[in-house]
Amino acid sequence: MTIRDQNLETIAPVLATFSISQTGDVDDLKDADIGNAVALSGNGEIGPLAADGQLLGKLISLTLSDGDDGERVATVQVGGICRLPVSATVPSVGNRVIGGGSGSVKQAPTVASDPDGGNIARGTVLDVNGSTDCVILLN
């Protein structure tokens, strides 16, 4: 008997809807960003995940179309297991992540002691696909 492949990404996703941050009345997220990592950018707003930023989740979908700035909303996976693009330094299994820039994540730096709760690392890496992407438990 062989072991069946598992699609971890289908296990219990937690989704939330957010407004999209804007720069000069233009939405900061477009259709090309679907599947990328995003960050909380304001009260109930999301935007692109900056380098060294705190990961909120994965952009799942956007309503309307790219030309409808200010009217779109975004669905973001904020919990469960998802696949996100990686950049250097590529995380290893068991690592936590932070923003790698351009919608990617990277390995979070080591923090020896953090009594004030300032560590912004998130998730637990479950699988790494070379230097392309990783599977993360958003915990």
VENTAFEN-V145182 format. One line per field, one symbol per residue. burial: I if it has 16 or more other ideal C-beta (glycine too) atoms within 10 Angstrom, else O. A space follows every 50 residues. Layout:
# VENTAFEN-V145182
burial: ???
This chain:
# VENTAFEN-V145182
burial: OOOOOOOOOOOOIOOOOIIIIIOOOOIIIIOOIOOIIIIIIOOOOIIIIO OOIIIIIIIIOIOOOOOOOOOIOIIIIIOIIIIIIIIOOIIOOOIIIIII OOIIIIIIOOOOOOOOOOOIIIIIIOOIOOOOIIIIOIO
